[in-house]
């Protein structure tokens, strides 16, 4: 329980002013470390102890366990019954003692450090000056060093504190009622001010919305005017340029006549050019057809070439394969390397640079030309190079692996006999 304590300490009749001698004071102090029980305290200490240290709801809860009819009892009647039951040891008094020990365990631990009456009095004075005397009151009355005279003095202090607290409460109630009345008046005034403020705020919001709408409308009109001004300025600039380029109407008419005459001449020239282009295109078609026929005839003649015996050693030679199918190149390589020769390939100008073909032809000992899978340019380049340099060349019509294998086998067979064979070049 916390009571109101005025600015000046109310504790004026404590142990410190006692005039007894030190020997008498020591003789009055109880010996041992056992705390007093609730039912061992004097009767005049029980009333303030129960009133200060136990709230009424706690008293009613504890007492209801032993008497169910206590729920309808008056607070004073309940207090009197508990004080009367606390004079003797009973289940109720033991329950109240245990509740007080549990409720103020921390304070009891603090007061346990007091080893003499002076230390106990100092702790009591500090608790009174702090205004929290409930736990200190219980700890002091049951302390092993509390004498009868000190117990009486502590009860007197609590009695006076309760009187002063009651006076303060009455004063506080009067002040509270006055403040409550003042608060009501101020609350009503505040309500009126809030109502006026709300109305003013609504009016201002409406005014803001109206002005915002006007601003938006004015901005829109201003933007339209700016766009119109920009358009007029552009028209004005165009007109100035037109005036600067055309000095008068006669110059303008003269320029129009000149342009009309030039347009007629250009149209006539365009017609002549279209006729010339058509004639050239027809000649080009005839030329391309004739060229295609000649190329096909040359390739067909080359594919019908005959085999003449020549002397050629394949082993450790460089064999150049021009053209052929891309997926068959590994098989070509395997067939050539099986015979101990080095395999070199060029795609015949399909993807690789045709200019590299000349270098490959110069480095090869034998050329195998796949005529069905190379360009016309590559075919003529191979044919011309081999004819000029005397390079041995075999033309294969079908670019299959089996045809390539037959050529390699034929070359291998000619190496085993004195009379060797190879394909001769076409004249």
C-alpha positions as CSV (number, residue, x, y, z in Angstrom):
1,X,0.0,0.0,0.0
2,X,1.3,3.4,-1.0
3,X,0.1,6.5,1.1
4,X,0.5,10.2,0.4
5,X,3.5,11.7,2.2
6,X,3.8,15.5,2.5
7,X,7.0,17.4,1.7
8,X,8.1,17.5,5.3
9,X,8.7,14.1,6.9
10,X,5.9,13.0,9.2
11,X,8.1,10.6,11.1
12,X,9.1,12.7,14.2
13,X,9.1,10.3,17.2
14,X,11.5,7.6,16.0
15,X,14.2,5.6,17.7
16,X,16.9,8.2,17.1
17,X,15.6,10.7,19.7
18,X,15.3,8.0,22.4
19,X,17.1,9.0,25.6
20,X,17.6,5.5,27.0
21,X,21.2,4.4,27.5
22,X,23.0,2.1,25.1
23,X,23.0,-0.7,27.7
24,X,19.2,-0.5,28.2
25,X,18.7,-0.4,24.4
26,X,20.8,-3.5,24.0
27,X,18.9,-5.2,26.8
28,X,15.6,-4.5,25.1
29,X,16.6,-6.1,21.8
30,X,15.3,-9.7,21.3
31,X,17.9,-12.3,20.6
32,X,17.8,-14.9,17.8
33,X,16.9,-14.7,14.2
34,X,13.3,-15.9,14.2
35,X,10.7,-13.5,12.8
36,X,7.4,-13.0,14.7
37,X,4.3,-14.6,13.4
38,X,1.0,-12.7,12.7
39,X,-0.8,-14.2,15.7
40,X,2.1,-13.3,18.0
41,X,1.8,-9.5,17.4
42,X,0.0,-7.3,19.9
43,X,-3.7,-6.7,19.3
44,X,-3.3,-3.0,18.8
45,X,-0.8,-3.6,15.9
46,X,-3.2,-6.0,14.0
47,X,-5.8,-3.4,13.0
48,X,-3.4,-1.0,11.2
49,X,-1.3,-4.0,9.9
50,X,-4.4,-5.6,8.1
51,X,-5.7,-2.2,7.0
52,X,-2.4,-1.0,5.5
53,X,-0.8,-4.1,4.2
54,X,-3.7,-6.1,2.7
55,X,-6.1,-4.7,0.1
56,X,-9.8,-5.4,0.7
57,X,-10.2,-7.6,-2.4
58,X,-7.3,-9.8,-1.2
59,X,-8.9,-10.1,2.3
60,X,-12.2,-11.0,0.8
61,X,-10.6,-13.6,-1.5
62,X,-8.7,-15.3,1.4
63,X,-11.6,-15.2,3.8
64,X,-14.1,-16.6,1.2
65,X,-12.1,-19.9,1.2
66,X,-13.2,-20.4,4.9
67,X,-16.6,-18.7,4.9
68,X,-18.7,-18.5,1.7
69,X,-21.2,-16.1,3.4
70,X,-18.5,-13.4,3.6
71,X,-19.3,-12.1,0.1
72,X,-22.2,-10.1,1.3
73,X,-20.4,-8.7,4.4
74,X,-19.6,-4.9,4.7
75,X,-15.9,-3.9,4.3
76,X,-15.7,-2.8,7.9
77,X,-17.3,-6.0,9.1
78,X,-14.9,-8.1,7.0
79,X,-11.9,-6.1,8.4
80,X,-13.0,-6.6,12.0
81,X,-13.5,-10.4,11.4
82,X,-10.0,-10.7,9.9
83,X,-8.4,-8.7,12.8
84,X,-10.2,-10.9,15.3
85,X,-9.1,-14.1,13.6
86,X,-5.5,-12.9,13.4
87,X,-5.2,-12.9,17.2
88,X,-4.9,-16.7,17.3
89,X,-3.2,-19.3,15.1
90,X,-5.7,-20.7,12.6
91,X,-5.8,-21.7,8.9
92,X,-7.0,-18.2,8.1
93,X,-4.3,-16.4,10.1
94,X,-1.6,-18.8,8.6
95,X,-3.0,-18.0,5.0
96,X,-2.8,-14.3,5.7
97,X,0.7,-14.6,7.1
98,X,1.9,-16.5,4.0
99,X,0.2,-14.0,1.7
100,X,2.0,-11.1,3.4
101,X,5.4,-12.9,3.2
102,X,4.8,-13.6,-0.5
103,X,3.6,-10.2,-1.3
104,X,6.5,-8.3,0.4
105,X,9.2,-10.9,-0.1
106,X,11.6,-8.3,-1.7
107,X,11.1,-5.9,1.2
108,X,11.6,-8.7,3.8
109,X,14.9,-9.5,2.1
110,X,16.0,-5.9,2.4
111,X,15.1,-5.6,6.1
112,X,16.8,-8.9,6.8
113,X,20.1,-7.1,6.4
114,X,19.4,-5.0,9.5
115,X,21.4,-6.6,12.4
116,X,20.4,-4.2,15.2
117,X,17.6,-1.8,16.1
118,X,19.4,1.2,14.7
119,X,19.7,-0.3,11.3
120,X,16.0,-1.4,11.4
121,X,15.0,2.2,12.4
122,X,17.0,3.6,9.5
123,X,15.2,1.4,7.0
124,X,11.8,2.3,8.5
125,X,12.6,6.1,8.3
126,X,13.6,5.7,4.6
127,X,10.4,3.8,3.8
128,X,8.2,6.5,5.4
129,X,10.0,9.3,3.6
130,X,9.6,7.5,0.3
131,X,5.8,7.1,1.0
132,X,5.8,3.3,0.6
133,X,5.2,1.9,4.1
134,X,3.1,-1.2,3.5
135,X,5.9,-3.7,3.0
136,X,8.2,-1.9,5.5
137,X,5.4,-2.0,8.1
138,X,5.1,-5.8,7.9
139,X,8.8,-6.3,7.7
140,X,9.4,-4.0,10.8
141,X,6.7,-5.6,13.0
142,X,7.9,-9.1,12.4
143,X,11.7,-8.3,12.4
144,X,13.7,-10.3,15.0
145,X,15.2,-7.0,16.4
146,X,11.9,-5.1,16.8
147,X,11.3,-4.3,20.5
148,X,7.9,-3.6,22.0
149,X,8.6,0.1,22.5
150,X,9.8,0.4,18.8
151,X,6.7,-1.5,17.7
152,X,4.5,0.9,19.6
153,X,6.3,3.9,18.1
154,X,5.9,2.4,14.5
155,X,2.2,1.9,15.1
156,X,1.9,5.5,16.3
157,X,3.7,6.7,13.2
158,X,1.3,4.7,10.9
159,X,-1.7,6.1,12.9
160,X,-0.6,9.6,12.3
161,X,0.3,8.9,8.6
162,X,-3.2,7.6,8.1
163,X,-4.7,10.7,9.7
164,X,-2.6,13.0,7.5
165,X,-3.3,10.9,4.4
166,X,-7.0,11.2,5.1
167,X,-6.8,15.0,5.4
168,X,-4.8,15.1,2.2
169,X,-7.3,12.9,0.5
170,X,-10.2,15.2,1.5
171,X,-8.2,18.2,0.3
172,X,-7.4,16.3,-2.9
173,X,-11.1,15.4,-3.4
174,X,-12.0,19.1,-3.0
175,X,-9.3,20.1,-5.5
176,X,-10.3,17.2,-7.8
177,X,-14.0,18.3,-7.8
178,X,-12.9,21.9,-8.6
179,X,-10.7,20.6,-11.4
180,X,-13.4,18.3,-12.6
181,X,-15.8,21.3,-12.9
182,X,-13.1,23.4,-14.6
183,X,-12.4,20.5,-16.9
184,X,-16.1,20.3,-17.9
185,X,-16.1,24.0,-18.7
186,X,-12.9,23.7,-20.7
187,X,-14.2,20.6,-22.5
188,X,-17.3,22.5,-23.6
189,X,-15.2,25.4,-24.7
190,X,-12.9,23.0,-26.5
191,X,-15.9,21.4,-28.2
192,X,-17.1,24.8,-29.5
193,X,-13.6,25.6,-30.7
194,X,-13.3,22.3,-32.5
195,X,-16.7,22.8,-34.1
196,X,-15.7,26.2,-35.3
197,X,-12.3,24.9,-36.5
198,X,-14.0,22.0,-38.3
199,X,-16.4,24.4,-40.1
200,X,-13.5,26.7,-40.9
201,X,-11.5,23.8,-42.2
202,X,-14.3,22.6,-44.4
203,X,-14.8,26.1,-45.8
204,X,-11.0,26.4,-46.5
205,X,-11.0,23.0,-48.2
206,X,-13.9,24.0,-50.4
207,X,-12.1,27.2,-51.3
208,X,-8.9,25.3,-52.0
209,X,-10.8,22.9,-54.3
210,X,-12.4,25.9,-56.2
211,X,-9.1,27.7,-56.6
212,X,-7.4,24.4,-57.7
213,X,-10.0,24.0,-60.4
214,X,-9.5,27.6,-61.6
215,X,-5.7,27.0,-61.7
216,X,-6.2,23.8,-63.7
217,X,-8.5,25.6,-66.1
218,X,-6.1,28.6,-66.5
219,X,-3.2,26.2,-67.1
220,X,-5.1,24.5,-69.8
221,X,-6.0,27.8,-71.5
222,X,-2.4,28.9,-71.2
223,X,-1.1,25.7,-72.8
224,X,-3.5,26.1,-75.7
225,X,-2.4,29.7,-76.2
226,X,1.3,28.6,-76.1
227,X,0.6,26.0,-78.7
228,X,-1.2,28.5,-80.9
229,X,1.6,31.0,-80.5
230,X,4.2,28.4,-81.5
231,X,2.1,27.5,-84.6
232,X,1.8,31.1,-85.6
233,X,5.5,31.7,-85.2
234,X,6.2,28.8,-87.4
235,X,3.9,30.1,-90.1
236,X,5.5,33.5,-89.9
237,X,9.0,32.0,-90.3
238,X,7.8,30.0,-93.3
239,X,6.2,33.1,-94.9
240,X,9.5,35.1,-94.4
241,X,11.5,32.3,-96.1
242,X,9.0,32.3,-98.9
243,X,9.2,36.0,-99.3
244,X,13.0,35.9,-99.3
245,X,13.1,33.2,-102.0
246,X,10.5,34.6,-104.3
247,X,10.9,38.3,-104.9
248,X,7.9,38.8,-107.0
249,X,5.1,36.9,-108.8
250,X,6.9,37.0,-112.2
251,X,10.0,35.2,-110.9
252,X,7.8,32.6,-109.4
253,X,5.9,32.1,-112.7
254,X,9.2,31.8,-114.6
255,X,10.5,29.2,-112.2
256,X,7.3,27.2,-112.5
257,X,7.6,27.2,-116.3
258,X,11.3,26.1,-116.1
259,X,10.4,23.3,-113.8
260,X,7.5,22.1,-116.0
261,X,9.8,22.0,-119.0
262,X,12.4,20.1,-117.1
263,X,9.8,17.6,-115.9
264,X,8.7,16.9,-119.5
265,X,12.4,16.3,-120.5
266,X,13.0,14.0,-117.6
267,X,9.9,12.0,-118.3
268,X,11.0,11.5,-122.0
269,X,14.5,10.5,-120.8
270,X,13.0,8.1,-118.3
271,X,11.0,6.4,-121.0
272,X,14.1,5.9,-123.1
273,X,16.0,4.5,-120.2
274,X,13.2,2.0,-119.4
275,X,13.3,0.7,-123.0
276,X,17.1,0.4,-122.9
277,X,16.9,-1.5,-119.6
278,X,14.3,-3.9,-120.9
279,X,16.5,-4.7,-124.0
280,X,19.5,-5.2,-121.8
281,X,17.6,-7.5,-119.5
282,X,16.5,-9.7,-122.4
283,X,20.1,-9.9,-123.7
284,X,21.3,-10.9,-120.2
285,X,18.7,-13.7,-120.0
286,X,19.9,-15.0,-123.4
287,X,23.5,-14.8,-122.3
288,X,23.0,-16.5,-119.0
289,X,21.1,-19.4,-120.7
290,X,23.9,-19.8,-123.3
291,X,26.5,-19.7,-120.5
292,X,24.7,-22.3,-118.5
293,X,24.5,-24.7,-121.4
294,X,28.2,-24.3,-122.2
295,X,29.1,-24.8,-118.5
296,X,27.0,-28.0,-118.3
297,X,28.6,-29.3,-121.5
298,X,32.1,-28.7,-120.2
299,X,31.3,-30.4,-116.9
300,X,29.7,-33.4,-118.6
301,X,32.7,-33.7,-120.9
302,X,35.0,-33.6,-117.9
303,X,33.1,-36.2,-116.0
304,X,33.4,-38.6,-119.0
305,X,37.2,-38.5,-118.9
306,X,39.1,-41.8,-119.3
307,X,41.8,-43.4,-117.1
308,X,45.4,-43.6,-118.4
309,X,48.2,-45.4,-116.8
310,X,50.6,-43.1,-114.9
311,X,53.3,-43.5,-112.3
312,X,52.2,-42.3,-108.8
313,X,53.2,-43.3,-105.3
314,X,50.4,-42.5,-102.7
315,X,52.2,-43.3,-99.5
316,X,53.4,-40.2,-97.5
317,X,51.9,-37.9,-100.2
318,X,49.5,-35.0,-99.7
319,X,46.1,-35.7,-101.2
320,X,43.8,-32.6,-101.7
321,X,40.1,-33.3,-101.9
322,X,38.2,-30.4,-103.5
323,X,34.4,-30.4,-102.8
324,X,32.4,-33.3,-101.5
325,X,29.6,-33.5,-98.9
326,X,30.5,-32.0,-95.5
327,X,29.2,-34.9,-93.4
328,X,31.4,-37.3,-95.6
329,X,34.7,-35.5,-95.0
330,X,35.7,-37.6,-91.9
331,X,35.2,-40.7,-94.0
332,X,37.3,-39.2,-96.9
333,X,40.1,-38.5,-94.3
334,X,39.9,-42.0,-92.9
335,X,40.3,-43.6,-96.4
336,X,43.3,-41.4,-97.3
337,X,45.1,-41.8,-94.0
338,X,44.5,-45.6,-94.2
339,X,46.9,-45.6,-97.2
340,X,49.5,-43.6,-95.3
341,X,48.8,-40.3,-97.1
342,X,48.0,-36.8,-95.7
343,X,44.5,-35.6,-96.2
344,X,43.7,-31.9,-97.1
345,X,40.3,-30.6,-97.9
346,X,38.8,-27.5,-99.5
347,X,35.0,-27.1,-100.0
348,X,35.4,-25.7,-103.5
349,X,34.4,-22.1,-102.8
350,X,31.0,-22.8,-101.2
351,X,32.0,-21.4,-97.8
352,X,35.8,-21.2,-97.7
353,X,37.7,-18.4,-99.5
354,X,38.3,-19.4,-103.2
355,X,41.7,-17.6,-103.1
356,X,43.0,-20.2,-100.6
357,X,42.3,-22.9,-103.2
358,X,45.5,-22.0,-105.2
359,X,47.7,-22.4,-102.2
360,X,46.2,-25.8,-101.4
361,X,46.6,-26.9,-105.0
362,X,50.3,-26.0,-105.0
363,X,51.0,-27.9,-101.8
364,X,49.1,-31.1,-102.9
365,X,50.7,-34.1,-104.7
366,X,47.4,-35.4,-106.0
367,X,44.0,-33.6,-106.4
368,X,40.7,-35.4,-106.2
369,X,38.0,-33.0,-107.5
370,X,34.3,-33.8,-106.6
371,X,32.7,-32.1,-109.6
372,X,29.1,-32.5,-108.4
373,X,29.7,-30.4,-105.2
374,X,31.9,-27.4,-106.2
375,X,31.2,-24.1,-107.9
376,X,31.9,-23.4,-111.6
377,X,34.7,-21.0,-110.6
378,X,36.4,-23.6,-108.4
379,X,36.1,-26.3,-111.1
380,X,37.8,-24.1,-113.8
381,X,40.4,-23.0,-111.3
382,X,41.4,-26.6,-110.4
383,X,41.3,-27.7,-114.1
384,X,43.5,-24.7,-115.2
385,X,46.0,-25.1,-112.4
386,X,46.5,-28.8,-112.9
387,X,46.8,-28.4,-116.7
388,X,49.4,-25.6,-116.3
389,X,51.5,-27.3,-113.6
390,X,51.1,-31.0,-114.7
391,X,49.5,-31.8,-111.3
392,X,47.8,-35.2,-111.2
393,X,44.0,-34.7,-110.8
394,X,41.1,-37.2,-110.6
395,X,37.6,-35.9,-111.3
396,X,34.8,-37.8,-109.5
397,X,31.2,-37.2,-110.6
398,X,29.4,-38.8,-107.6
399,X,30.6,-37.3,-104.3
400,X,29.7,-40.4,-102.2
401,X,32.0,-42.2,-99.8
402,X,31.8,-45.3,-102.0
403,X,33.0,-43.5,-105.1
404,X,35.8,-41.9,-103.2
405,X,36.8,-45.3,-101.8
406,X,36.9,-46.8,-105.3
407,X,39.3,-44.1,-106.4
408,X,41.6,-44.7,-103.4
409,X,41.6,-48.5,-103.9
410,X,42.4,-48.0,-107.6
411,X,45.4,-45.8,-106.7
412,X,46.5,-48.3,-104.1
413,X,46.3,-51.2,-106.6
414,X,48.5,-49.3,-109.1
415,X,51.1,-48.8,-106.4
416,X,51.5,-52.6,-106.0
417,X,52.2,-53.3,-109.8
418,X,55.0,-52.1,-112.0
419,X,52.5,-50.5,-114.3
420,X,50.7,-47.9,-112.2
421,X,47.4,-46.2,-113.1
422,X,45.9,-42.8,-112.4
423,X,43.3,-40.6,-114.0
424,X,44.7,-38.2,-116.6
425,X,43.7,-34.6,-116.9
426,X,41.3,-33.5,-119.6
427,X,42.8,-31.4,-122.4
